[in-house]
Amino acid sequence: MMVPLSAASPDTTSSITFSSKPVLLKSIVNALVSFAPLFTIMKLASRGTLIKTAEKDGIPWTSMEDHLIQNNEKLKYYFSEIENAAVTYPKYYVQQFHGYDDGNLNWKAAYECESAAKVLAARTYAELNLNVDAAFDRMRTSFTNSIKSYALQYRSAAFNTIADIGCSVGISTFYLARAFPSVEKLDAYDLSPYFLAVAKYRQNVVLDESFIAQEDKQLLWPHLSNFPASSISKIRWLHSNAENMKDAASESYDLMVLSSVLHELPQVGQRTTKQYDF
Ligand SMILES: C[S@@+](CC[C@H](N)C(=O)[O-])C[C@H]1O[C@@H](n2cnc3c(N)ncnc32)[C@H](O)[C@@H]1O
């Protein structure tokens, strides 16, 4: 899950909609952000504020990025293993998004994904005064609990095979692995091979005790010790377009999950993706 760092790009034709703001103010703001140099300054300023607030809340934003930069050779290797050169990217996916000029197709976005997802959880539960990992856990567990209660009501058999579509760096996938520990196949699909490479790195943090130094684990991923290696080991990271999955895999699943994905797709993408899921 990513937190938007900016509302519009100078090179898009769409404008920001502030439905409750007067039309004049809306036009002024749109005119300002469509001026590229000013937009860049605004983007940097809002990034700076976001990161400072995140770190104050206990999210190790900079340390996480530094750690992943230092381990970029490993990540590049995972990237090369995972990337499917036959994948073609839809137009919406190759433009500015979440404040990154090339959207989800770059390392920086991949390094910052998990921290941004934690910011969202911290903001969601701000009134509860939880620490950030507790807020994150609460948000993610409420999602898997909803799936569990649905299953209790409508299904007699366990979910043995699960697809997590639009898995990003694997946050939703890990929570699925924990919620359904007897899963036999857990396939995680995403369009960004950068995100999938980071997902695989996180998987190795769980699976291999000596993969990273204990102090890095404590600082960056203390919560990952609560995830069972037995089901995390079942995850396969698959580079594929959700709108075109039949070309990528002739698989079938008991459960197909789209967590925080559909809002990122244009309407036509939502329709084609849903054909496969429901
Ligand atoms: C907000 S993230 C959600 C990540 C994750 N499911 C979670 O709950 O944390 C949305 C993800 O959808 C992916 N995505 C967007 N369009 C896609 C498509 N057409 N096919 C596959 N993945 C897509 C993005 O790359 C991104 O990683």
The ligand as an SDF file (V2000), in Angstrom:
LIG
                    3D

 27 29  0  0  0  0  0  0  0  0999 V2000
   -1.5010   -0.5830   -3.2320 C   0  0  0  0  0  0  0  0  0  0  0  0
   -0.5820   -1.9760   -3.7920 S   0  0  0  0  0  0  0  0  0  0  0  0
   -1.3410   -3.2610   -2.8520 C   0  0  0  0  0  0  0  0  0  0  0  0
   -0.3530   -4.2390   -2.3670 C   0  0  0  0  0  0  0  0  0  0  0  0
   -0.8180   -5.3750   -1.4960 C   0  0  0  0  0  0  0  0  0  0  0  0
   -1.8710   -6.1710   -2.0790 N   0  0  0  0  0  0  0  0  0  0  0  0
   -1.1730   -4.9310   -0.1130 C   0  0  0  0  0  0  0  0  0  0  0  0
   -2.3110   -5.1330    0.3110 O   0  0  0  0  0  0  0  0  0  0  0  0
   -0.2950   -4.3940    0.5610 O   0  0  0  0  0  0  0  0  0  0  0  0
   -1.2590   -2.2980   -5.4070 C   0  0  0  0  0  0  0  0  0  0  0  0
   -0.3940   -3.2250   -6.2090 C   0  0  0  0  0  0  0  0  0  0  0  0
   -1.0970   -3.5650   -7.3880 O   0  0  0  0  0  0  0  0  0  0  0  0
   -0.1320   -3.7150   -8.4280 C   0  0  0  0  0  0  0  0  0  0  0  0
   -0.8340   -3.5950   -9.7160 N   0  0  0  0  0  0  0  0  0  0  0  0
   -1.4060   -2.5160  -10.2730 C   0  0  0  0  0  0  0  0  0  0  0  0
   -1.9440   -2.8410  -11.4650 N   0  0  0  0  0  0  0  0  0  0  0  0
   -1.7050   -4.1690  -11.6610 C   0  0  0  0  0  0  0  0  0  0  0  0
   -2.0080   -5.0820  -12.6890 C   0  0  0  0  0  0  0  0  0  0  0  0
   -2.6910   -4.7130  -13.7750 N   0  0  0  0  0  0  0  0  0  0  0  0
   -1.6000   -6.3520  -12.5550 N   0  0  0  0  0  0  0  0  0  0  0  0
   -0.9020   -6.7590  -11.4480 C   0  0  0  0  0  0  0  0  0  0  0  0
   -0.5980   -5.9260  -10.4390 N   0  0  0  0  0  0  0  0  0  0  0  0
   -0.9910   -4.6450  -10.5390 C   0  0  0  0  0  0  0  0  0  0  0  0
    0.8580   -2.6090   -8.1660 C   0  0  0  0  0  0  0  0  0  0  0  0
    2.1100   -2.9000   -8.7820 O   0  0  0  0  0  0  0  0  0  0  0  0
    0.9220   -2.6090   -6.6450 C   0  0  0  0  0  0  0  0  0  0  0  0
    1.9670   -3.4120   -6.1960 O   0  0  0  0  0  0  0  0  0  0  0  0
  1  2  1  0
  2  3  1  0
  2 10  1  0
  3  4  1  0
  4  5  1  0
  5  6  1  0
  5  7  1  0
  7  8  2  0
  7  9  1  0
 10 11  1  0
 11 12  1  0
 11 26  1  0
 12 13  1  0
 13 14  1  0
 13 24  1  0
 14 15  1  0
 14 23  1  0
 15 16  2  0
 16 17  1  0
 17 18  1  0
 17 23  2  0
 18 19  1  0
 18 20  2  0
 20 21  1  0
 21 22  2  0
 22 23  1  0
 24 25  1  0
 24 26  1  0
 26 27  1  0
M  CHG  2   2   1   9  -1
M  END
$$$$
